[in-house]
Amino acid sequence: MLTLQRPTRPRRALRRWLPEDREPFATLNADPEAMHFFPSLLSREESDLLADWIEPHFAERGFGLWAIEVPGMVPFIGFAGLVVVPFEARFTPAVEVGWRLAHETARCVETCSTE
């Protein structure tokens, strides 16, 4: 099984998910701006189901969607990573890049990403 190292920079960190990430994750999934290109917003229950799916992906595949934080500033600003596509389509099996960021932290991410 492939295991990827956790990328970390001084101004942002990718880490495994924590129980306290669920509240800001649900807020992110209910934000019309963050979910602009998705078919619908997620309810808290739907958001929690998605969170329940994310962590086992690491155990099964050795990679997944990392929670993103700005250390010492914001404990959860979104997620990014790789996941096996969880549905059937003409192009599956496949791995996709998944990401979602809280729009109010985008400026901070842009600033931090240049370092």
NORZI-V528383 format. One record per helix or strand. SS is the DSSP state (alpha for helix, beta for strand). FROM is the first residue (numbers start at 1). LEN is the number of residues. If there is no record, write none. Layout:
# NORZI-V528383
ss & from & len
SS & FROM & LEN
SS & FROM & LEN
This chain:
# NORZI-V528383
ss & from & len
beta & 8 & 2
beta & 12 & 4
alpha & 21 & 9
alpha & 44 & 18
beta & 65 & 6
beta & 74 & 11
beta & 95 & 7
alpha & 103 & 11
